[in-house]
Every structure is written in structure tokens, then in C-alpha cells.
Amino acid sequence: MEHFDVAVVGAGPAGSSAALFAARGGARTLLLDRRPELGQPVQCGEFLPTLEELCDLFPNHGGFEEVFQVPETSVLQRTREMACVSPWGGRFTFPVDGYSVSRRSFDKVLALRAEAAGAELRFPKSVVGVKEAGSELLLPGGDRVAAKVVIAADGPLTEVGRAVGFHVERQMYRMITATCDLAFPDRLELFFGSLAPGGYAWIIPKGGDCNVGLGATHLPPGESLSSLLATFARRYHLPAPHHLTRWWVPLGPPPASAVRGSVLFAGDAANLVMATNGGGIPTAMVSGMDAGKAAVSHLREGKPLEDYDRRWREHMYEPLMRGWRMKEGADRWIEHDLLVALGMRYLGSHGLDEMIRLRWPRRWPHSRSAA
């Protein structure tokens, strides 16, 4: 059996960030991923805010610049604004600085950064079982890995989480994404209403083409994700989407704790997703950094692993909880096109901008007591 200080399961943005900071801290680190090609298939809208926008979302952002370094080689197109489109065609536009990225490139660069810092990167290498309360990982072929700390960054359907009894309150959103052969301005657009029940559809420019997709809480009778996407494309006169990929996004409140014994949960595995916009890459990277640093502090200084909870909660808890409370309130009317259109008009561009940024709009019609 091989022995490591830290074993990280999943080489997405959360796992690669965790492995980077664990290895930088001197921990013997293993980074595992089950995919034959990192970053593929693309299960993402591929949009990221700038560092400045991220710090606006999360005011307690000390140290974000350490981890949120987007490789220029993965950037496809800068964006300057966002438009939210109501079911009746109302458009509400506000500034948002960001960029679309190629996840095929982005994920590879993050993993290679971790490897360059000293982490041992192995893929395709899946985890087929977990023993000893998370401190022993079973790999294909009967191989076993023991680790003093395991960081689970294996997505919303986390195998590690199921094995160690990590349960969080969440709704699982069905998602589909595709490529559309369409050049588009420096603006991302979100479309609300029954075309994406309980969620929204999007167009995100990527230089010469676009990432198009949608997320939904459920499927109407006789519909599939593919049929909803085709209807969206026809309604807005888009070329036929191709290279379709489906996946799940977890939305729910941030967990009371993201620690189970010797296992730390990061990114989607820990439910750390922004509920009002569905974004999860920045929170994955930050939680990965916090997990990697907490693992090193535990190994080198004897600090309890619960120090990880202190770190990520300080960075992200209050904005994430506000976002979830707003999502809960919006769910009362988001599936009725008339109410969606009236609600968006009531909030206006400024109010919708505040919601996207995880802040209570001044004209929010419900209680703001929880956050």
C-alpha cells in the first residue's frame, strides 16, 4: 500500500487547487482523476468573473489572488456585461467583467500547476471504494492508497461522500451544454421562464462560437434536456447546437461542516455553488485552496482539520447563504412566466445585478432576515 500525506480525489478546479496548496506546503500529495482527458467532457458554461468581480461577490476575500489566477492561454473572449431576458422579451442589462474559458485547457493547466508544485498526478485513475473512515482509498486492480488527509473534490455525486456518510441539503439541477456556431458580442445572456423550468438558459460567447445550455429542476411531461435546448435555439434563432453534454449542479445552503473525520469536501462535493447564478468554479478554487492549507496546518502544526471550516466559512459562508435564501424566495414564482416577467420588471436591472452578486436587492419583496 502506498502512503501519502494528502490524497485529493478529482482534478477539477477544486481538486487541483487543493493539491497545489498541499504540495506547496510540503505535504506529499497525490492527485487522482478518473477522466482519460482532464477537462473533458465539458460540463460547464465556461464563464468566469474577473478577480475584481470575485472579490466584490465575497468581501472577505483575503488570499483569493493566490488561487484565482486564470491562465491566459485558456481565455477565449472577454465579456463586459450581462443581460437577463424575461419570458416576455424584457431585457435587463448591467456591467459584468469576466471571460469565457476553454475548460479543456483550463483544467489541464490547473492540474499541471499542482504537479509542478510537487503533487503526483495520476489519471485516468478512479476511486472504487473508501475504507477506514476515509483514510484508505481503493483503486482499480486492487491497488490501495493510505492518506492522513483526503480531500474529496469529486463533484456533486461524490463517491467519497457517500462512502463516509457526508450528506448535505441540496437540489440537483439537470444541466445540458453545447456549442453553437455563432459569433456573439462581449455579453453573456441569461433567459428565464418555462423554457428552462426552475432555472435558466444561457448564451456565453467564446470567440468564434458560443457555449449554449440550460439548467432545470425538472422536465415537463414529454420533454428532455435535448428537446428543451432545441426549443430554446429555435425561439432565439440560433444555429443548431452540437456536442451536447449533460451533468448535474447541486444547489442548496452551504453545509454546517465540510469535514467528516479525515476527509475534507471542496467545490461541488461540498455544495459550495452560488445559488442565484449557478457559478461554481471560483468557489471550487477558493475552497480547494482553503482545504489544501488546512491539511498542511493539520500535518505540520497539529491544528484540527475543522480549521478548514473556519477558513471557507470566513471566505464564503454569508454570501452563499444569502444567495440560497434568495433562490428559495424566487422559487415561489420562477416557474410561472407571467410572475417571472413581472418580478424581473419589479426588480429591474439594478435589482437583478444585486441578486447575481449574492446581495439582497433593495426592492426584494420577502424577508432578508436569514444570511
Salt bridges, closest charged atoms under 4 A:
GLU2 OE2 - ARG122 NH2 2.70
ASP5 OD1 - LYS148 NZ 3.42
ASP5 OD2 - ARG300 NH2 3.79
ASP33 OD1 - ARG35 NE 2.90
GLU37 OE2 - ARG104 NH2 2.82
GLU37 OE2 - LYS108 NZ 2.78
GLU46 OE1 - LYS206 NZ 3.00
GLU53 OE1 - ARG357 NH1 2.45
ASP56 OD2 - ARG357 NH1 3.05
ASP56 OD2 - ARG359 NH1 3.15
GLU66 OE2 - LYS293 NZ 2.81
GLU81 OE2 - ARG187 NH1 3.66
ASP97 OD1 - ARG80 NH1 3.96
ASP107 OD2 - ARG35 NH1 3.71
ASP107 OD1 - ARG103 NE 2.69
GLU120 OE2 - ARG122 NH2 2.64
GLU136 OE2 - ARG144 NH1 3.12
GLU159 OE2 - ARG162 NH2 2.88
ASP181 OD1 - HIS242 NE2 3.06
GLU189 OE2 - ARG91 NH2 2.39
GLU189 OE2 - ARG187 NE 2.72
ASP290 OD2 - HIS315 ND1 2.95
GLU301 OE1 - LYS303 NZ 3.88
ASP307 OD1 - ARG310 NE 2.67
ASP307 OD2 - ARG311 NE 2.84
GLU314 OE1 - ARG310 NH1 3.61
GLU328 OE1 - ARG325 NH1 2.93
ASP331 OD1 - LYS327 NZ 2.55
GLU335 OE1 - HIS218 NE2 3.31
ASP353 OD1 - ARG357 NE 2.61
GLU354 OE2 - ARG359 NH2 3.31
